[in-house]
Structures are given as C-alpha cells and as structure tokens.
Amino acid sequence: MNEYSLGFRLDCLGISLLSLGDLGPIGEKELLSGNHDLSVNIFKVSHHGSASSNLSEFLMAVCPGLAVISVGAGNSYGHPAADALFRLRASGAIIWRTDQQGGLNIFF
C-alpha cells in the first residue's frame, strides 16, 4: 500500500518542498522515469527513513538542501535506517530528525 501514498510538491516564493508519504522504491523509480524536475530545497523523507525507500539515484535527483525525517523516538521499526541515513548524507542534505531535534515549522 505504501506505493499508493499521496505525495505533493509545493513551490512558493522560491522555496520548494517535496513530501511523498510512505512511497517506496517502485514509486521512486516511476517518478525518475518521468520527465519531472524533482530537485527541491526541502524533502520530507519518505517512509520515515526506512531502508527500502529513498534510493540513492532518487536522492541525487531530488538533491535536497534539507531532509526532514519525521520519526518517533525509539520506534519499533528502527527508523530511520542506517542505510537511509548514509544515502541522505551522501546526497549532501542537512538532516533534521524529529526524534532527536523535535518538530520543525517551515514558513513560506
């Protein structure tokens, strides 16, 4: 069901944000195969930073300045996964984790 997640891109006042819910690798590959500009300033990390989401090639296309991981402290899934964190760091993004840094308000 994760591949049917509702996602959106918001562009406002020169700032762009992408949020794709729990989208997984199938959906990411589908987005990559389209003629879409995926690069954004802010990326709400898919599927809470699971190991299977946020593929390297997808993150390179998104090229986020800030990657926000919405995740609860001590969650039973072990999110965010070490693999996902590695790929996010490799993309050059600044990482904001709600389990460590708390909530984040973004005003446009």
Sequence and secondary structure as in RCSB ss.txt:
>XXXX:A:sequence
MNEYSLGFRLDCLGISLLSLGDLGPIGEKELLSGNHDLSVNIFKVSHHGSASSNLSEFLMAVCPGLAVISVGAGN
SYGHPAADALFRLRASGAIIWRTDQQGGLNIFF
>XXXX:A:secstr
 GGG   EEEEETTEEEEE TT  HHHHHHHHHSS     SEEE GGGG SSSS HHHHHHH  SEEEE   TT 
TT  S HHHHHHHHHTT EEEEHHHH       
